[in-house]
Amino acid sequence: MPTLNWIGKDAVVKHHKDVPFRLLEPAPELSCGDAASGNLIVQGDNLHALKALLPRYAGQVKCIYIDPPYNTGNEGWAYNDNVNSPEIRKWLGAVVGKEGETLDRHDRWLCMMYPRLVLLRQFLRDDGAIFVSIDDNEVGNLQALMREIFGPANEVACIVWEKGKKGDSKLVSVTHEYIIAFARNKALLKERGVRWRRRKPGIDDVLAQYDALRKEFGDEHLKVRKAMMAWYRALPKGDPRKSHKHYNQSDKRGLYFPDNFHGPDDGRENRPRYPILHPVTGQPCAMPSTGWRWGEETTKQALAEAPPRIHFGKDHTTIPNRKSYLFEIDEEPMLSVFYTDGRAATLEVESILGAGEFQFPKDSNVIADLVGMVTEPGDLVLDSFGGSGTTAHAVLKHNRNLKTPLKFILVELDAGVAREKTRKRVHAAIEGYTPVTGKKRIPVPALGGGFQFCTLSAEPLFTPQGQIREDVRFAQLAEFVWFAETGAARPHPSPLPEGEEEKRSPLLGVHEGRAIYLLYNGILKDKSVAGGNVLTGPVFDVLPAFDGPKTIYAAACRLGAPRLLREQIVFKQTPYALAV
């Protein structure tokens, strides 16, 4: 497979391993709603934040969406990776200025992206997917980078997003950008018969309106139809809900459109031709010249259902139709080329944050479509370039139709943006808001939910001398031990291990037939040898029993080699065995 090379690549290929582990520190005063909702907003450099989140969420994320810098040459970068290499120090330590289309600017961008994509891949479930927004400046480089990291066999699509009908250019008016889509394991998706489908735009509002009318009129379907048609007419031109206006008939099963079931006009004479009797006149109904789409047995079954799946006219002179129910065709594949006016996203953000507060935000409805295509209720969504909080807003919108909500993790580097823009927008979406811009400031209803706001610890998990920081709790270290041993996240019901100390156990769990133990911070009694930080005979005797191989992390081991062999114990010394 062809690979992309650039100056500085050798220094960043394994750079993610050199990034120190840090701890997440909750900031309750900046959080919103239920802190145990499973939603997180993390303020800090996303490379360090991803490394901090990895022990808890590796292999747990179903969908990743990121909108990294487009590298236009007009933007300042705050992503300085501090790689100890002359090439990287030369470029990444500087702010990108208006340098034009110089090669070193692309090198710098690739050095910034590579370790982040490597870490993001470790978060994805085997059936997960990642979407990356980009424009012409780096789309070719990004595709090559993604193929190298995720594998060319896992490439799904290059989606073209047209965001405007008019652009400014002396040569070609560029009105589009891209979304690069990769699966974690595309072969697995095919094996499972997975299909990515998005909800048709506006369909949920249409179905909600129909449900409201059914509650009002019951089985008086003529009144329901008249009310639905009046509702459609009142919608503004271009409203996506209006595209479903032909769905205005209903029965006890739901809202439907009387679609024809004529046989295709392909010149064949052997199309099904049989009489269909009108339920009122009892006479055979008019038949299309091409015959019926369905065979006679299929039609009999459709007529036998309650209510029937055949729609009749007033009498037999009208050709019957098949009922196409809206709730049965509420999804569709996403097109590889689509149009959504980019101004709508800006207006939504400005209605919360104010005019000019955030440039070039993404459309939350488009991101909700992407997220909805690949997730199931309860799944986890990650965005490591949080920005204005679009991904969280999209998840909250999608959750309106779910009994078990999706969860999100956002990471935003800039402290001011994280607190005053990312957090503020998500908070407003959760609790509802009145727009601060526009002539019609109609209140926007609350979407509900909550999130926990966190920062990164100033100091890494390990001191410069390689020791574990004294303030690290057992529950926090347990996550890193489990990840070091298994490469996977340790399951936990809440975002952070708050209040876990009183129910902790030295047995962290069993992975592939091996029990994993941690002796740390007086897990048994106190911090003395007898208290349990050192693996001794008496300490081992009181550990939760497991009949099989064991890995035990402790400060030291006083058991002899014969007993270690007899008890099937592999001893690993903390902190030195945790250099993951």
C-alpha positions as CSV (number, residue, x, y, z in Angstrom):
1,M,0.0,0.0,0.0
2,P,1.4,3.5,-0.9
3,T,2.1,5.5,2.3
4,L,2.4,9.2,2.8
5,N,5.8,10.6,4.0
6,W,6.7,14.0,5.3
7,I,9.4,15.7,7.2
8,G,9.0,14.9,10.9
9,K,6.9,11.8,10.5
10,D,9.4,9.5,12.2
11,A,9.2,11.7,15.3
12,V,5.4,11.4,15.6
13,V,4.6,7.9,14.6
14,K,5.1,6.7,18.2
15,H,4.7,10.0,19.9
16,H,1.3,9.0,21.5
17,K,3.2,6.5,23.7
18,D,5.4,9.4,25.1
19,V,2.4,11.5,26.1
20,P,2.1,11.2,29.9
21,F,-1.1,10.0,31.6
22,R,-3.0,12.7,33.4
23,L,-6.1,12.6,35.6
24,L,-9.4,14.2,34.9
25,E,-10.4,16.7,37.6
26,P,-14.2,17.4,37.9
27,A,-15.3,21.0,38.0
28,P,-18.8,20.8,39.5
29,E,-19.4,24.5,39.2
30,L,-19.1,24.2,35.4
31,S,-21.2,21.1,35.1
32,C,-24.9,20.9,34.2
33,G,-27.7,18.6,35.4
34,D,-26.9,15.0,36.4
35,A,-23.2,14.5,36.7
36,A,-23.7,10.8,36.3
37,S,-25.4,11.2,32.9
38,G,-22.3,9.7,31.2
39,N,-21.7,13.0,29.3
40,L,-18.3,14.8,29.6
41,I,-16.8,18.1,28.5
42,V,-13.1,18.1,29.0
43,Q,-10.9,21.2,28.8
44,G,-7.3,20.5,27.8
45,D,-5.1,19.7,24.9
46,N,-6.8,16.9,23.1
47,L,-3.7,14.7,22.8
48,H,-3.3,14.7,26.6
49,A,-7.0,14.5,27.2
50,L,-7.4,11.5,24.9
51,K,-4.5,9.8,26.7
52,A,-6.2,10.5,30.1
53,L,-9.6,9.1,28.8
54,L,-8.1,6.0,27.1
55,P,-8.0,3.8,30.2
56,R,-11.6,4.4,30.8
57,Y,-13.1,4.4,27.3
58,A,-10.7,2.4,25.1
59,G,-12.8,0.3,22.7
60,Q,-16.1,1.8,24.0
61,V,-16.9,4.5,21.5
62,K,-19.3,3.8,18.7
63,C,-19.0,7.1,16.7
64,I,-16.2,9.7,16.5
65,Y,-16.8,13.0,14.7
66,I,-14.0,15.6,14.5
67,D,-13.7,18.9,12.8
68,P,-9.9,19.6,13.0
69,P,-8.2,22.8,11.7
70,Y,-8.5,23.0,7.9
71,N,-5.0,24.4,7.6
72,T,-6.0,27.4,5.4
73,G,-2.8,29.3,6.2
74,N,-4.9,32.1,7.9
75,E,-5.4,30.4,11.3
76,G,-3.4,30.2,14.5
77,W,-2.7,26.8,15.9
78,A,-2.6,26.1,19.6
79,Y,-1.8,22.4,19.2
80,N,1.9,22.3,20.2
81,D,2.9,18.7,20.8
82,N,6.3,19.4,22.3
83,V,7.9,16.4,20.5
84,N,11.6,16.2,21.2
85,S,12.8,16.4,17.6
86,P,14.5,19.2,15.8
87,E,12.1,19.0,12.9
88,I,9.0,19.1,15.0
89,R,10.3,21.7,17.4
90,K,11.1,23.9,14.4
91,W,7.5,23.8,13.1
92,L,5.0,22.8,15.8
93,G,6.4,25.2,18.3
94,A,5.5,28.2,16.1
95,V,2.1,29.7,15.2
96,V,1.1,29.1,11.6
97,G,1.0,32.4,9.8
98,K,0.0,33.5,6.3
99,E,2.6,31.4,4.6
100,G,0.7,30.5,1.5
101,E,0.9,27.0,0.0
102,T,4.3,26.0,1.5
103,L,5.2,22.4,2.0
104,D,6.2,22.9,5.7
105,R,2.7,24.0,6.6
106,H,1.4,20.7,5.4
107,D,4.1,18.8,7.3
108,R,3.2,20.7,10.4
109,W,-0.5,19.7,10.0
110,L,0.3,16.1,9.5
111,C,2.5,16.0,12.5
112,M,-0.3,17.4,14.6
113,M,-2.9,15.0,13.2
114,Y,-1.0,11.7,13.2
115,P,-0.8,10.9,17.0
116,R,-4.3,12.1,17.6
117,L,-5.8,9.8,15.0
118,V,-3.7,6.9,16.4
119,L,-5.2,7.5,19.8
120,L,-8.8,8.0,18.4
121,R,-8.6,4.6,16.7
122,Q,-8.0,3.0,20.1
123,F,-11.3,4.4,21.3
124,L,-13.5,2.9,18.6
125,R,-15.5,-0.3,19.1
126,D,-15.0,-3.0,16.5
127,D,-18.3,-1.9,14.9
128,G,-17.6,1.8,15.3
129,A,-16.9,4.6,12.8
130,I,-15.1,7.9,12.5
131,F,-16.1,10.9,10.5
132,V,-13.6,13.8,9.8
133,S,-14.6,17.1,8.3
134,I,-12.0,18.7,6.0
135,D,-11.6,21.0,2.9
136,D,-9.4,21.0,-0.2
137,N,-6.3,22.2,1.7
138,E,-5.7,18.8,3.3
139,V,-8.3,16.3,2.0
140,G,-5.7,14.3,0.0
141,N,-3.3,14.2,2.9
142,L,-6.0,13.2,5.4
143,Q,-7.2,10.4,3.2
144,A,-3.7,9.0,2.9
145,L,-3.2,9.4,6.7
146,M,-6.5,7.7,7.5
147,R,-5.7,4.8,5.1
148,E,-2.4,4.3,6.9
149,I,-3.8,4.4,10.4
150,F,-7.2,2.7,10.0
151,G,-6.4,0.6,7.0
152,P,-7.5,1.1,3.3
153,A,-10.0,-1.7,3.6
154,N,-11.9,0.3,6.2
155,E,-12.5,3.3,4.1
156,V,-16.2,3.9,3.6
157,A,-16.7,7.2,1.7
158,C,-15.6,10.7,0.9
159,I,-18.8,12.6,1.4
160,V,-19.2,16.0,-0.4
161,W,-21.0,18.6,1.6
162,E,-22.2,21.6,-0.5
163,K,-22.7,24.5,2.0
164,G,-23.5,27.3,-0.4
165,K,-24.5,28.2,-3.9
166,K,-22.1,31.1,-4.2
167,G,-18.5,31.6,-3.3
168,D,-15.8,34.2,-3.8
169,S,-13.0,33.2,-6.2
170,K,-11.3,34.6,-9.3
171,L,-11.0,31.1,-10.8
172,V,-13.3,28.5,-9.3
173,S,-16.0,29.2,-6.8
174,V,-15.5,26.5,-4.1
175,T,-18.8,26.0,-2.3
176,H,-18.1,22.5,-0.7
177,E,-16.1,20.6,1.8
178,Y,-15.7,17.0,2.7
179,I,-16.5,14.4,5.4
180,I,-14.1,11.4,5.3
181,A,-15.7,8.3,6.7
182,F,-13.9,5.2,7.9
183,A,-15.1,2.1,9.8
184,R,-13.0,0.5,12.6
185,N,-13.7,-2.9,10.9
186,K,-15.6,-2.7,7.7
187,A,-15.5,-6.4,7.1
188,L,-17.2,-7.0,10.5
189,L,-20.0,-4.6,9.5
190,K,-20.6,-6.5,6.3
191,E,-20.5,-9.8,8.1
192,R,-23.2,-8.6,10.5
193,G,-25.3,-7.1,7.7
194,V,-25.0,-3.6,9.2
195,R,-26.7,-0.9,7.2
196,W,-26.1,2.8,7.9
197,R,-29.4,4.8,7.6
198,R,-30.3,8.3,8.7
199,R,-33.7,9.5,9.7
200,K,-35.4,11.3,6.8
201,P,-35.3,15.1,7.5
202,G,-38.4,16.4,9.2
203,I,-40.0,13.0,9.6
204,D,-40.1,12.9,13.4
205,D,-42.0,16.2,13.6
206,V,-44.5,14.9,11.0
207,L,-45.1,11.7,13.0
208,A,-45.3,13.7,16.2
209,Q,-48.0,16.0,14.7
210,Y,-49.9,12.9,13.5
211,D,-49.8,11.3,16.9
212,A,-51.1,14.6,18.4
213,L,-54.0,14.7,15.9
214,R,-54.9,11.0,16.6
215,K,-55.1,11.8,20.3
216,E,-57.4,14.7,19.4
217,F,-59.6,13.0,16.8
218,G,-59.2,9.3,17.6
219,D,-60.3,7.2,14.6
220,E,-62.0,10.0,12.7
221,H,-59.5,9.7,10.0
222,L,-61.1,12.3,7.6
223,K,-60.7,14.9,10.3
224,V,-57.1,13.8,10.9
225,R,-56.4,14.1,7.1
226,K,-57.8,17.6,6.9
227,A,-55.8,18.7,9.9
228,M,-52.6,17.2,8.5
229,M,-53.1,18.9,5.2
230,A,-53.7,22.3,6.9
231,W,-50.5,21.8,9.0
232,Y,-48.5,21.0,5.9
233,R,-49.8,24.1,4.1
234,A,-48.8,26.3,7.0
235,L,-45.2,25.2,6.9
236,P,-42.7,27.6,5.2
237,K,-41.4,26.9,1.7
238,G,-38.3,24.8,1.9
239,D,-39.1,23.3,5.3
240,P,-38.0,19.6,5.2
241,R,-41.3,18.6,6.9
242,K,-43.2,19.8,3.8
243,S,-41.6,17.1,1.6
244,H,-43.8,14.5,3.3
245,K,-47.0,16.3,2.5
246,H,-48.3,13.4,0.4
247,Y,-48.5,11.4,3.6
248,N,-51.9,12.7,4.7
249,Q,-54.2,9.6,4.7
250,S,-54.4,7.4,7.8
251,D,-55.9,4.4,9.4
252,K,-55.4,2.6,12.7
253,R,-52.0,1.5,11.6
254,G,-50.7,5.0,10.9
255,L,-50.1,7.8,8.5
256,Y,-49.8,6.6,4.9
257,F,-49.6,7.6,1.2
258,P,-51.7,5.7,-1.4
259,D,-48.9,4.6,-3.7
260,N,-49.6,2.8,-6.9
261,F,-48.8,-0.9,-7.3
262,H,-48.9,-1.0,-11.1
263,G,-46.6,-3.5,-12.7
264,P,-43.5,-1.9,-14.2
265,D,-44.0,-0.9,-17.9
266,D,-41.1,-3.1,-19.2
267,G,-42.9,-4.6,-22.2
268,R,-43.6,-8.0,-20.6
269,E,-47.0,-9.5,-21.0
270,N,-46.8,-11.9,-18.1
271,R,-47.5,-9.4,-15.3
272,P,-50.0,-10.6,-12.6
273,R,-53.5,-9.9,-13.7
274,Y,-56.4,-10.8,-11.5
275,P,-59.6,-9.2,-10.1
276,I,-59.6,-7.1,-6.9
277,L,-63.1,-6.6,-5.7
278,H,-64.1,-3.2,-4.3
279,P,-65.2,-3.5,-0.6
280,V,-68.3,-1.4,-1.1
281,T,-69.6,-2.2,-4.6
282,G,-68.3,-5.7,-4.7
283,Q,-67.3,-5.2,-8.4
284,P,-63.8,-5.8,-9.8
285,C,-61.8,-2.7,-9.6
286,A,-60.2,-1.0,-12.7
287,M,-56.8,-2.6,-13.5
288,P,-53.7,-0.8,-14.7
289,S,-52.7,-1.7,-18.2
290,T,-49.4,-3.2,-17.0
291,G,-51.0,-5.5,-14.5
292,W,-50.3,-5.6,-10.8
293,R,-47.0,-5.2,-9.0
294,W,-47.8,-8.0,-6.6
295,G,-48.8,-11.6,-7.1
296,E,-52.4,-12.6,-6.3
297,E,-51.4,-14.4,-3.0
298,T,-49.5,-11.3,-1.8
299,T,-52.5,-9.1,-2.5
300,K,-54.8,-11.5,-0.7
301,Q,-52.6,-11.3,2.4
302,A,-52.5,-7.5,2.2
303,L,-56.3,-7.4,2.1
304,A,-56.6,-9.9,5.0
305,E,-54.6,-7.7,7.4
306,A,-56.5,-5.4,9.8
307,P,-56.6,-2.7,8.6
308,P,-56.0,-3.8,4.9
309,R,-52.8,-2.6,3.2
310,I,-54.8,-1.7,0.1
311,H,-56.4,1.7,-0.4
312,F,-59.6,1.8,-2.4
313,G,-61.3,4.7,-4.2
314,K,-64.9,5.6,-3.8
315,D,-66.0,2.8,-6.1
316,H,-64.6,0.2,-8.4
317,T,-63.9,2.6,-11.3
318,T,-60.7,3.8,-9.5
319,I,-57.5,1.7,-9.6
320,P,-56.6,0.7,-6.0
321,N,-53.3,1.6,-4.4
322,R,-51.0,0.0,-1.9
323,K,-50.6,1.9,1.4
324,S,-47.1,3.2,2.0
325,Y,-46.8,3.9,5.7
326,L,-44.5,6.7,6.8
327,F,-43.3,5.0,9.9
328,E,-42.1,2.0,7.8
329,I,-39.9,4.1,5.5
330,D,-38.6,6.7,7.9
331,E,-34.9,6.0,7.1
332,E,-32.7,6.4,4.1
333,P,-29.0,6.1,3.2
334,M,-27.0,9.2,3.3
335,L,-26.0,10.5,-0.1
336,S,-22.3,10.9,-0.9
337,V,-23.1,14.4,-2.2
338,F,-25.7,16.6,-0.3
339,Y,-26.6,20.2,0.2
340,T,-27.2,22.0,3.5
341,D,-26.9,25.8,3.7
342,G,-24.0,26.6,6.0
343,R,-25.6,29.7,7.3
344,A,-28.1,27.8,9.3
345,A,-25.4,26.5,11.6
346,T,-24.0,30.0,12.2
347,L,-27.5,31.3,13.0
348,E,-28.1,28.5,15.5
349,V,-24.8,29.2,17.3
350,E,-25.2,32.9,17.3
351,S,-28.7,32.6,18.7
352,I,-27.1,31.2,21.9
353,L,-23.7,32.8,22.0
354,G,-24.3,36.1,20.2
355,A,-23.3,37.4,16.8
356,G,-19.8,36.7,15.6
357,E,-18.9,34.6,18.7
358,F,-17.8,31.5,16.8
359,Q,-16.8,31.2,13.1
360,F,-17.6,28.4,10.8
361,P,-19.5,26.0,13.1
362,K,-20.9,22.8,11.8
363,D,-24.6,22.1,11.3
364,S,-25.9,20.1,14.3
365,N,-28.6,18.5,12.2
366,V,-26.0,17.1,9.7
367,I,-23.9,15.8,12.6
368,A,-27.0,14.3,14.2
369,D,-27.6,12.4,10.9
370,L,-24.1,11.1,10.9
371,V,-24.3,10.0,14.6
372,G,-27.8,8.5,14.1
373,M,-26.7,6.5,11.1
374,V,-24.1,4.4,13.0
375,T,-25.3,4.4,16.6
376,E,-27.8,2.5,18.7
377,P,-29.5,3.7,21.9
378,G,-27.0,4.0,24.8
379,D,-23.9,4.3,22.5
380,L,-21.0,6.7,23.2
381,V,-20.0,9.5,20.8
382,L,-16.6,11.3,21.0
383,D,-15.4,14.6,19.5
384,S,-11.9,15.7,20.4
385,F,-12.1,19.1,18.6
386,G,-15.1,20.3,20.6
387,G,-15.3,23.9,19.4
388,S,-18.7,25.4,19.8
389,G,-20.2,22.1,21.0
390,T,-22.0,21.1,17.8
391,T,-21.5,17.3,18.4
392,A,-23.0,17.5,21.9
393,H,-25.9,19.5,20.6
394,A,-26.4,17.0,17.8
395,V,-26.4,14.1,20.2
396,L,-29.0,15.8,22.4
397,K,-31.2,16.4,19.4
398,H,-31.0,12.8,18.4
399,N,-31.8,11.7,22.0
400,R,-35.3,13.3,21.7
401,N,-36.4,10.1,19.9
402,L,-34.5,7.6,22.1
403,K,-35.6,5.9,25.3
404,T,-32.0,5.2,26.2
405,P,-30.0,8.3,25.3
406,L,-26.6,8.4,23.6
407,K,-23.7,9.7,25.6
408,F,-21.1,12.2,24.5
409,I,-17.5,13.2,25.3
410,L,-16.2,16.5,24.0
411,V,-12.6,17.8,24.4
412,E,-11.8,21.5,23.8
413,L,-8.3,22.9,24.2
414,D,-8.9,26.6,24.8
415,A,-10.0,27.3,28.3
416,G,-12.1,30.4,27.3
417,V,-13.8,28.5,24.5
418,A,-14.5,25.5,26.6
419,R,-16.1,27.5,29.4
420,E,-17.8,30.4,27.6
421,K,-18.7,28.7,24.3
422,T,-18.7,24.9,24.3
423,R,-20.1,24.6,27.8
424,K,-22.5,27.5,27.4
425,R,-24.0,26.2,24.2
426,V,-24.5,22.7,25.5
427,H,-25.9,24.0,28.8
428,A,-28.4,26.1,26.8
429,A,-29.5,23.2,24.6
430,I,-30.1,21.0,27.7
431,E,-32.1,23.6,29.7
432,G,-33.7,25.5,26.8
433,Y,-33.0,29.1,25.8
434,T,-34.4,32.3,24.3
435,P,-32.4,33.4,21.2
436,V,-30.2,36.5,21.8
437,T,-30.3,37.4,18.0
438,G,-32.9,37.6,15.4
439,K,-36.2,39.5,15.1
440,K,-38.4,36.6,16.3
441,R,-36.9,35.4,19.6
442,I,-39.1,32.4,20.1
443,P,-38.0,30.3,23.1
444,V,-36.3,27.0,22.2
445,P,-37.5,24.1,24.3
446,A,-35.1,22.2,26.6
447,L,-33.6,19.0,25.2
448,G,-32.8,17.6,28.7
449,G,-29.7,15.8,29.9
450,G,-26.6,16.8,31.7
451,F,-22.8,16.8,31.6
452,Q,-19.8,16.7,33.8
453,F,-17.1,19.4,33.1
454,C,-13.5,18.4,33.7
455,T,-10.0,19.7,33.4
456,L,-6.7,17.9,33.2
457,S,-4.5,17.6,36.2
458,A,-1.5,19.9,36.0
459,E,0.8,17.1,36.9
460,P,0.9,13.7,35.2
461,L,0.0,10.5,37.0
462,F,3.6,9.7,37.6
463,T,6.2,12.1,39.0
464,P,9.4,13.0,37.1
465,Q,11.1,10.3,39.3
466,G,8.7,7.7,38.0
467,Q,6.6,7.4,41.2
468,I,2.9,7.5,41.5
469,R,1.6,10.8,42.7
470,E,0.6,10.7,46.4
471,D,-2.9,12.1,45.7
472,V,-3.9,9.4,43.3
473,R,-6.8,7.4,44.6
474,F,-7.2,3.6,44.3
475,A,-10.1,3.9,41.8
476,Q,-8.1,6.1,39.6
477,L,-5.0,3.9,39.5
478,A,-7.2,0.8,39.0
479,E,-8.3,2.1,35.6
480,F,-4.7,2.5,34.5
481,V,-3.7,-0.9,35.8
482,W,-6.6,-2.6,34.0
483,F,-5.8,-0.7,30.8
484,A,-2.1,-1.6,31.1
485,E,-2.9,-5.3,31.5
486,T,-5.8,-5.7,29.0
487,G,-5.6,-2.8,26.6
488,A,-9.3,-2.2,27.2
489,A,-11.4,0.1,29.3
490,R,-12.6,-1.1,32.7
491,P,-16.4,-0.9,32.7
492,H,-17.8,1.7,35.1
493,P,-21.3,3.1,35.3
494,S,-20.4,6.8,35.8
495,P,-18.2,9.3,34.0
496,L,-15.6,9.5,36.8
497,P,-14.9,7.2,39.8
498,E,-16.4,9.5,42.4
499,G,-17.4,7.9,45.7
500,E,-15.9,4.5,44.7
501,E,-13.5,4.2,47.6
502,E,-15.8,2.6,50.0
503,K,-16.8,-0.3,47.6
504,R,-13.4,-0.9,46.1
505,S,-11.8,-4.4,45.9
506,P,-8.3,-5.5,45.2
507,L,-9.7,-7.9,42.6
508,L,-10.3,-5.6,39.6
509,G,-11.8,-8.3,37.4
510,V,-11.1,-11.3,35.2
511,H,-9.8,-10.8,31.7
512,E,-9.6,-13.8,29.3
513,G,-9.3,-16.2,32.2
514,R,-6.8,-14.2,34.2
515,A,-7.7,-12.4,37.5
516,I,-6.1,-9.0,37.9
517,Y,-5.4,-7.6,41.4
518,L,-4.1,-4.2,42.6
519,L,-2.6,-3.6,46.1
520,Y,-2.4,0.1,46.6
521,N,-3.1,2.9,49.0
522,G,-4.1,0.6,51.9
523,I,-6.7,-1.3,50.0
524,L,-6.9,-3.9,52.8
525,K,-6.1,-2.0,56.0
526,D,-3.4,0.6,55.9
527,K,-0.3,1.5,53.9
528,S,2.1,-0.7,55.9
529,V,3.4,-4.0,54.6
530,A,0.8,-5.9,56.7
531,G,-1.9,-3.5,55.5
532,G,-1.7,-4.7,52.0
533,N,0.5,-2.6,49.7
534,V,3.1,-5.5,49.6
535,L,2.3,-9.0,48.4
536,T,3.0,-11.2,51.4
537,G,1.7,-14.6,52.4
538,P,-0.9,-13.2,54.9
539,V,-2.0,-10.6,52.4
540,F,-2.5,-13.2,49.6
541,D,-4.5,-15.4,51.9
542,V,-7.2,-12.7,52.4
543,L,-7.4,-11.7,48.7
544,P,-10.7,-12.6,46.9
545,A,-10.1,-16.1,45.7
546,F,-9.7,-17.1,42.1
547,D,-8.9,-20.6,40.9
548,G,-6.7,-19.8,37.9
549,P,-3.9,-17.5,36.6
550,K,-3.5,-14.2,38.5
551,T,-1.7,-11.0,37.8
552,I,-1.0,-9.0,41.0
553,Y,0.2,-5.4,41.0
554,A,1.8,-4.3,44.3
555,A,4.7,-2.1,45.6
556,A,6.8,-5.2,46.4
557,C,6.5,-9.0,46.6
558,R,7.7,-11.2,49.6
559,L,6.4,-14.5,48.2
560,G,9.0,-16.9,47.0
561,A,9.2,-18.3,43.5
562,P,7.8,-21.7,44.4
563,R,4.6,-20.3,45.8
564,L,4.2,-17.8,42.9
565,L,4.4,-20.8,40.6
566,R,2.1,-22.9,42.7
567,E,-0.5,-20.1,43.0
568,Q,-0.2,-19.2,39.2
569,I,0.8,-15.6,40.1
570,V,2.5,-13.1,37.9
571,F,3.8,-10.3,40.0
572,K,4.1,-6.8,38.6
573,Q,5.7,-4.0,40.6
574,T,4.0,-0.5,40.7
575,P,4.8,2.0,39.4
576,Y,7.4,0.5,37.0
577,A,5.0,-2.0,35.4
578,L,2.6,0.8,34.4
579,A,4.7,2.5,31.8
580,V,2.0,2.1,29.1
